[in-house]
């Protein structure tokens, strides 16, 4: 393993991809499964189907609920989530309970029975989840920004779906999606933490199925073109702060510029010595916290900066953010700041590798993009070789006024 950033990878005869990252000194083990089916695969009229199916995997029948409860009986904990490009589940258990965890997880993922009563109950739960997201100012402006940036790409559809699309879904829609996507050929099994060879063998025995191996045709998408919607101004009663979300489209993860944009984000917004933290909080106390990310998917990408400020400071904050983008577009980063930012980005990756909750998801995201056990190590090597001139050229390519979109949510 190169600097601990590579892992074992194998593709079995039934198409199942198996990733292993052993940590003998760990006190727990993590068994995770990623299904390469996320919200981007769903047609616009059935947005939220992948997420609804994830709910049904856990709560869609009395048998499933009983199995799910068994995880805690063996001292484990679980997590289930849906994203734009995959559905992800992980069980964290004692090393001697890996076989039990595998039996439980395989039972949940491969069982094709769903009960109508549980289906309606989970629909109500999802309605509550959608309402909760709508109440969150941060979620609202982030969702609105994506709609401003993308007019056609399915990333513009909320992962949760909308109340309208979720209301229209029928149990047969979820059964069809389960039959098509929940098959070993479309799965990645990840084993991390403390485990032995016999544990891996027990897991693979539960994932040997070769049924339903004809995957649905993937939804065709194109890289978004054209200019984004310039701005969206929202108002809401009952809030005191103005919420700002600023962004622009960036290239997909495999584009060479994606690594450079991640490092630019390191300069601008990662850590308490980053330019935006110093400018917005340390110098001027305009905000308590802010969020800055370059998000890269298989066929989309976007750069976003978000924060909450007093309404009277909204215009100033927008101006300061654009000013920092202008600086990084027109001036070379110093050698010291370049080195510091590289260390911050790589440090975050190393900490994720050490974190039993973050590691399986990091391995999953790397697999989806690179399909290689060395993808993360190669990414870090590319990042370390970047020069100040590379940042300047890449920033000048994307950080242009016509590419910007701004969303604000202010008190009514």
C-alpha positions as CSV (number, residue, x, y, z in Angstrom):
1,X,0.0,0.0,0.0
2,X,1.4,3.3,-1.1
3,X,1.5,5.6,2.0
4,X,-1.5,3.6,3.3
5,X,-3.7,5.0,0.5
6,X,-4.2,1.9,-1.5
7,X,-6.1,-1.3,-0.7
8,X,-6.9,-4.8,-2.0
9,X,-9.3,-4.9,-4.9
10,X,-10.8,-7.9,-6.7
11,X,-13.7,-8.4,-9.1
12,X,-15.3,-11.9,-8.7
13,X,-16.8,-14.1,-11.5
14,X,-20.3,-12.9,-10.7
15,X,-19.2,-9.2,-11.1
16,X,-19.1,-8.4,-7.4
17,X,-16.3,-5.9,-6.6
18,X,-14.6,-6.6,-3.3
19,X,-12.3,-4.0,-1.5
20,X,-10.3,-4.8,1.7
21,X,-8.4,-2.5,4.0
22,X,-7.1,-4.4,7.0
23,X,-6.3,-2.6,10.3
24,X,-5.1,-5.3,12.7
25,X,-4.9,-2.9,15.7
26,X,-8.6,-1.9,15.3
27,X,-11.1,-3.0,17.9
28,X,-14.0,-3.1,15.4
29,X,-14.7,-4.1,11.8
30,X,-16.8,-2.4,9.1
31,X,-18.8,-4.3,6.5
32,X,-20.1,-1.9,3.9
33,X,-21.9,-2.4,0.6
34,X,-22.4,0.2,-2.1
35,X,-25.0,-0.3,-4.8
36,X,-24.2,1.7,-7.9
37,X,-27.7,3.2,-8.1
38,X,-28.3,6.7,-6.9
39,X,-30.8,9.5,-7.6
40,X,-29.1,10.5,-10.9
41,X,-30.4,7.2,-12.4
42,X,-34.1,8.0,-11.7
43,X,-36.2,9.8,-14.4
44,X,-37.4,13.2,-13.4
45,X,-41.0,12.0,-12.9
46,X,-39.9,9.4,-10.3
47,X,-37.2,11.5,-8.5
48,X,-36.7,10.0,-5.1
49,X,-37.1,6.4,-6.1
50,X,-33.6,5.3,-5.2
51,X,-33.9,6.9,-1.8
52,X,-37.4,5.4,-1.2
53,X,-36.0,2.0,-2.0
54,X,-33.2,2.5,0.5
55,X,-35.9,3.2,3.2
56,X,-37.6,0.0,2.2
57,X,-34.5,-2.1,2.4
58,X,-34.5,-1.4,6.2
59,X,-38.2,-1.0,7.0
60,X,-40.1,-2.5,4.1
61,X,-41.3,-5.6,5.9
62,X,-41.5,-7.2,9.4
63,X,-38.7,-9.5,8.4
64,X,-36.5,-6.6,7.4
65,X,-37.2,-4.7,10.6
66,X,-36.4,-7.8,12.7
67,X,-33.1,-8.3,10.8
68,X,-32.2,-4.6,11.2
69,X,-32.8,-4.8,14.9
70,X,-30.4,-7.8,15.1
71,X,-27.5,-5.4,14.4
72,X,-27.8,-3.8,17.7
73,X,-28.3,-7.1,19.5
74,X,-24.7,-8.1,18.4
75,X,-23.3,-4.7,19.6
76,X,-23.2,-3.1,16.1
77,X,-24.5,0.0,14.6
78,X,-25.6,0.8,11.0
79,X,-25.9,3.6,8.5
80,X,-27.9,3.7,5.3
81,X,-27.8,6.6,2.8
82,X,-28.6,7.5,-0.8
83,X,-26.5,9.9,-2.9
84,X,-26.6,11.0,-6.5
85,X,-24.4,8.1,-7.7
86,X,-24.9,5.3,-5.2
87,X,-26.8,3.8,-2.3
88,X,-24.5,3.0,0.6
89,X,-24.9,1.0,3.7
90,X,-22.4,0.1,6.4
91,X,-22.4,-2.1,9.6
92,X,-19.8,-1.5,12.3
93,X,-19.5,-4.6,14.5
94,X,-17.1,-6.5,16.8
95,X,-14.6,-8.5,14.6
96,X,-16.1,-11.9,15.8
97,X,-19.5,-10.8,14.5
98,X,-18.6,-10.2,10.9
99,X,-20.3,-13.4,9.7
100,X,-23.5,-12.4,11.5
101,X,-23.3,-8.9,10.0
102,X,-22.9,-10.4,6.6
103,X,-25.9,-12.6,7.0
104,X,-28.0,-9.7,8.1
105,X,-26.8,-7.4,5.4
106,X,-27.3,-9.9,2.6
107,X,-30.7,-10.7,3.9
108,X,-31.7,-7.0,3.8
109,X,-30.2,-6.3,0.4
110,X,-31.3,-9.4,-1.6
111,X,-34.8,-10.0,-0.1
112,X,-37.3,-9.0,-2.8
113,X,-40.4,-8.9,-0.6
114,X,-41.9,-5.6,0.4
115,X,-45.2,-5.1,2.4
116,X,-47.8,-2.6,1.3
117,X,-48.5,-1.5,4.8
118,X,-44.8,-0.7,5.4
119,X,-44.5,1.0,2.1
120,X,-47.2,3.5,3.1
121,X,-45.5,4.0,6.5
122,X,-42.2,4.7,4.9
123,X,-43.8,7.1,2.4
124,X,-45.0,9.1,5.4
125,X,-41.5,9.0,7.0
126,X,-40.0,10.4,3.7
127,X,-42.6,13.2,3.6
128,X,-41.4,14.2,7.1
129,X,-37.8,14.0,5.8
130,X,-38.6,16.2,2.8
131,X,-40.4,18.7,5.1
132,X,-37.4,18.8,7.5
133,X,-35.0,19.5,4.6
134,X,-37.4,22.3,3.4
135,X,-37.2,23.9,6.9
136,X,-33.4,24.0,6.8
137,X,-32.1,27.2,5.3
138,X,-28.8,25.6,4.4
139,X,-30.5,22.7,2.6
140,X,-32.9,25.2,0.8
141,X,-30.2,27.4,-0.6
142,X,-28.0,24.5,-1.6
143,X,-30.8,22.8,-3.5
144,X,-31.7,26.1,-5.2
145,X,-28.1,26.7,-6.2
146,X,-27.9,23.4,-8.0
147,X,-31.1,24.2,-9.9
148,X,-29.6,27.5,-11.0
149,X,-26.4,25.8,-12.1
150,X,-28.0,22.8,-13.9
151,X,-31.0,23.1,-16.2
152,X,-31.0,19.5,-17.6
153,X,-28.7,17.3,-15.6
154,X,-30.4,15.0,-13.1
155,X,-28.2,16.3,-10.3
156,X,-30.8,19.1,-10.1
157,X,-33.4,16.7,-8.7
158,X,-33.3,16.4,-4.9
159,X,-32.0,13.0,-3.7
160,X,-35.1,12.7,-1.5
161,X,-37.4,13.5,-4.4
162,X,-40.3,15.9,-4.0
163,X,-43.6,15.4,-2.2
164,X,-45.2,15.2,-5.7
165,X,-42.9,12.5,-7.1
166,X,-42.8,10.5,-3.9
167,X,-46.6,10.5,-3.7
168,X,-46.8,9.1,-7.2
169,X,-44.4,6.2,-6.6
170,X,-45.9,2.7,-6.3
171,X,-44.5,-0.4,-4.7
172,X,-44.1,-2.0,-8.1
173,X,-41.7,0.8,-9.0
174,X,-39.4,0.0,-6.1
175,X,-39.6,-3.8,-6.8
176,X,-38.6,-3.1,-10.4
177,X,-35.6,-1.0,-9.3
178,X,-34.6,-3.5,-6.7
179,X,-34.7,-6.4,-9.2
180,X,-32.6,-4.4,-11.7
181,X,-30.0,-2.7,-9.5
182,X,-29.6,-4.8,-6.3
183,X,-27.4,-7.5,-7.8
184,X,-23.8,-8.5,-7.1
185,X,-22.7,-7.2,-10.5
186,X,-23.8,-3.7,-9.5
187,X,-22.4,-3.9,-5.9
188,X,-19.1,-3.1,-4.1
189,X,-18.4,-4.9,-0.9
190,X,-15.9,-3.1,1.4
191,X,-14.4,-4.8,4.5
192,X,-12.3,-2.6,6.8
193,X,-10.9,-2.7,10.3
194,X,-10.0,-5.9,12.0
195,X,-10.9,-9.1,10.1
196,X,-9.4,-12.4,9.2
197,X,-9.4,-14.5,6.0
198,X,-12.2,-16.6,7.3
199,X,-14.3,-13.5,7.8
200,X,-13.9,-12.5,4.2
201,X,-14.9,-16.0,3.1
202,X,-18.0,-15.9,5.1
203,X,-19.0,-12.6,3.5
204,X,-18.4,-13.8,0.0
205,X,-20.5,-16.9,0.6
206,X,-23.5,-14.5,1.3
207,X,-22.8,-12.5,-1.9
208,X,-22.4,-15.3,-4.4
209,X,-25.8,-14.9,-6.1
210,X,-25.7,-14.7,-9.9
211,X,-29.4,-14.0,-10.4
212,X,-30.8,-10.9,-12.0
213,X,-27.4,-9.9,-13.5
214,X,-28.9,-7.9,-16.4
215,X,-28.6,-4.3,-15.3
216,X,-31.0,-1.6,-16.5
217,X,-29.6,0.7,-19.1
218,X,-28.0,3.7,-17.5
219,X,-29.6,7.0,-17.9
220,X,-27.9,9.0,-20.5
221,X,-26.6,12.4,-19.4
222,X,-24.5,15.1,-21.0
223,X,-22.1,17.6,-19.4
224,X,-24.1,20.7,-18.7
225,X,-23.5,23.5,-21.2
226,X,-24.6,27.1,-21.4
227,X,-24.6,29.8,-18.7
228,X,-26.2,29.2,-15.3
229,X,-29.1,31.2,-13.9
230,X,-27.4,34.3,-12.4
231,X,-29.2,34.6,-9.1
232,X,-32.2,33.5,-7.0
233,X,-33.5,35.6,-4.1
234,X,-35.6,33.9,-1.5
235,X,-37.3,35.2,1.6
236,X,-38.7,33.5,4.7
237,X,-40.4,34.6,7.9
238,X,-38.9,33.5,11.2
239,X,-35.2,33.7,10.5
240,X,-32.7,36.3,11.6
241,X,-29.8,35.7,9.3
242,X,-29.4,35.9,5.6
243,X,-28.1,32.7,4.0
244,X,-25.8,32.9,1.0
245,X,-24.9,30.2,-1.4
246,X,-22.5,31.1,-4.2
247,X,-21.3,28.7,-6.9
248,X,-20.3,27.8,-10.4
249,X,-20.1,24.6,-12.5
250,X,-16.8,22.7,-12.6
251,X,-15.7,19.6,-14.5
252,X,-16.3,15.9,-13.5
253,X,-14.0,14.0,-11.3
254,X,-11.9,12.4,-14.1
255,X,-11.1,15.8,-15.7
256,X,-7.5,16.8,-14.8
257,X,-8.7,20.2,-13.6
258,X,-10.7,18.5,-10.8
259,X,-7.6,17.8,-8.7
260,X,-6.5,21.4,-9.1
261,X,-9.9,22.8,-8.2
262,X,-9.7,20.7,-5.0
263,X,-6.5,22.4,-4.1
264,X,-7.9,25.8,-5.0
265,X,-10.7,25.0,-2.5
266,X,-8.0,24.2,0.0
267,X,-6.5,27.7,-0.5
268,X,-9.9,29.4,-0.3
269,X,-11.9,27.6,2.2
270,X,-10.3,24.6,4.0
271,X,-9.2,25.2,7.6
272,X,-9.0,28.3,9.8
273,X,-6.0,29.7,8.0
274,X,-7.8,29.6,4.6
275,X,-8.4,32.9,2.8
276,X,-12.2,33.0,3.2
277,X,-12.0,32.1,6.9
278,X,-9.5,34.8,7.6
279,X,-11.4,37.4,5.5
280,X,-15.0,36.6,6.6
281,X,-14.5,35.6,10.2
282,X,-11.1,36.4,11.6
283,X,-10.8,40.0,10.3
284,X,-14.5,41.1,10.0
285,X,-16.6,38.7,12.1
286,X,-19.2,38.5,9.4
287,X,-20.1,34.9,9.9
288,X,-19.8,32.2,12.5
289,X,-19.0,29.4,10.0
290,X,-19.0,28.8,6.3
291,X,-18.8,25.9,3.9
292,X,-16.6,25.7,0.8
293,X,-16.4,22.6,-1.5
294,X,-15.5,21.4,-5.0
295,X,-17.9,18.5,-5.6
296,X,-17.0,16.2,-8.5
297,X,-19.1,13.4,-9.8
298,X,-18.8,11.1,-12.8
299,X,-20.5,13.5,-15.2
300,X,-20.9,16.7,-13.3
301,X,-19.1,19.1,-10.9
302,X,-19.7,22.3,-9.1
303,X,-17.8,24.6,-6.7
304,X,-19.8,26.1,-3.8
305,X,-19.3,28.6,-1.0
306,X,-22.0,29.1,1.7
307,X,-22.4,31.1,4.9
308,X,-24.9,32.9,7.0
309,X,-24.6,36.7,7.8
310,X,-26.6,39.6,9.1
311,X,-28.8,40.9,6.3
312,X,-27.0,44.3,6.3
313,X,-23.8,42.5,5.6
314,X,-25.0,40.4,2.7
315,X,-23.8,42.6,-0.1
316,X,-20.4,43.1,1.5
317,X,-20.0,39.3,2.0
318,X,-20.8,38.6,-1.7
319,X,-18.3,41.3,-2.7
320,X,-15.5,39.8,-0.5
321,X,-16.1,36.3,-1.8
322,X,-15.9,37.5,-5.4
323,X,-12.8,39.5,-4.5
324,X,-11.0,36.4,-3.2
325,X,-11.9,34.6,-6.4
326,X,-10.5,37.5,-8.4
327,X,-7.3,37.3,-6.5
328,X,-6.7,33.6,-7.0
329,X,-7.5,34.1,-10.7
330,X,-5.0,37.0,-11.2
331,X,-2.2,36.4,-8.6
332,X,0.1,33.4,-8.0
333,X,-0.3,31.6,-4.7
334,X,2.8,31.9,-2.6
335,X,5.0,28.9,-2.2
336,X,4.3,28.8,1.6
337,X,0.5,29.0,1.1
338,X,0.6,26.4,-1.7
339,X,2.5,23.9,0.5
340,X,0.2,24.6,3.5
341,X,-2.9,24.0,1.4
342,X,-1.6,20.8,0.0
343,X,-0.9,19.6,3.6
344,X,-4.5,20.5,4.6
345,X,-6.1,18.6,1.7
346,X,-3.9,15.6,2.2
347,X,-4.3,15.8,6.0
348,X,-8.1,15.6,5.6
349,X,-7.7,12.5,3.4
350,X,-5.4,10.8,5.9
351,X,-7.8,11.5,8.8
352,X,-10.6,10.0,6.7
353,X,-8.5,6.9,6.2
354,X,-8.1,6.7,10.0
355,X,-11.8,7.2,10.7
356,X,-13.8,3.9,10.6
357,X,-16.9,5.7,9.7
358,X,-15.4,7.7,6.8
359,X,-13.0,5.2,5.3
360,X,-15.6,2.8,3.7
361,X,-17.3,5.8,2.0
362,X,-14.0,7.2,0.8
363,X,-13.1,3.9,-0.7
364,X,-16.5,3.7,-2.3
365,X,-16.3,7.1,-3.9
366,X,-12.8,6.3,-5.2
367,X,-14.0,3.0,-6.7
368,X,-17.0,4.7,-8.4
369,X,-14.7,7.3,-10.1
370,X,-11.5,5.4,-10.7
371,X,-12.3,1.6,-10.4
372,X,-8.8,1.1,-9.1
373,X,-7.2,0.2,-5.8
374,X,-4.6,2.9,-6.5
375,X,-7.0,5.7,-7.4
376,X,-6.6,7.7,-4.2
377,X,-2.8,7.3,-4.0
378,X,-2.6,8.5,-7.6
379,X,-4.9,11.5,-6.8
380,X,-2.7,12.5,-3.9
381,X,0.5,12.2,-6.0
382,X,-1.1,14.5,-8.7
383,X,-2.1,17.0,-6.1
384,X,1.4,17.1,-4.6
385,X,2.9,17.9,-8.0
386,X,0.7,20.9,-8.7
387,X,2.4,24.3,-9.0
388,X,1.2,27.8,-8.4
389,X,0.9,28.4,-12.1
390,X,-1.4,25.4,-12.4
391,X,-3.8,27.0,-9.9
392,X,-3.7,30.3,-11.7
393,X,-4.5,28.8,-15.1
394,X,-7.3,26.6,-13.8
395,X,-8.9,29.4,-11.7
396,X,-8.8,31.7,-14.7
397,X,-10.6,29.1,-16.7
398,X,-13.6,28.7,-14.4
399,X,-13.8,31.6,-12.0
400,X,-15.3,34.1,-14.4
401,X,-18.2,36.4,-13.7
402,X,-20.5,34.9,-16.3
403,X,-20.1,31.4,-14.7
404,X,-21.3,32.6,-11.2
405,X,-24.7,31.9,-9.6
406,X,-25.8,33.3,-6.3
407,X,-28.7,32.3,-4.1
408,X,-29.8,34.2,-1.0
409,X,-32.4,33.5,1.6
410,X,-33.2,36.5,3.7
411,X,-35.8,37.4,6.4
412,X,-39.1,38.4,5.0
